[in-house]
């Protein structure tokens, strides 16, 4: 598996967000995108997922442009945004049930997998709580719990460490390392330097 960002440039309202970004990742690679607020990290993350259009350049998986009808990017990429993509009126369990139904890599008989995901992030005790009643940290853990369930190989994550305490950060880092050992690829934006925690991490500064 290989994902490449090739000479990518992006404008919004005639303002340059980033120019000529190049990044190639293969099995077991992790890329950390860092930079100040407004530097374009989220826009780049969304471009990698096909959510944000590029002015020039492209993103490809195994040399196939993700905009090509033959691209397998939907089958291979899981995106977790900064805003968590949770329904505040649904419970933790209901949110994970809904999100897992949208992920074709997860077996439809997923009750045990959902429980495993909640236990991994220590949120099982909140399974019947509406998300709106959770702390920001537990909302983040609920959002990240889908990574425990998915079989997709490319994780694209926007600020996954925000609102996590030190213990939860370690839990998440261990999950990334597990994905790395399983030959998965992770692309994440963060203000935190993870190079001391993870081997062979690539650092893209915006």
Secondary structure, 3 states (H helix, E strand, C coil): CEEEEEEEEEEECCEEEEEEEEEEEECCCEEEEECCCCCCHHHHHHHHCCCCCCCEEEEEECCEECCCCCCCHHHHEEEECCCCCCCCCCEHHHHHHHHHHHCCCCCCCCHHHHHHHHHHCCCHHHCCCEHHHCCHHHHHHHHHCHHHHCCCCEEEEECCCCCCCHHHHHHHHHHHHHHHHCCCEEEEECCCCCCCCCCCEEEEEC
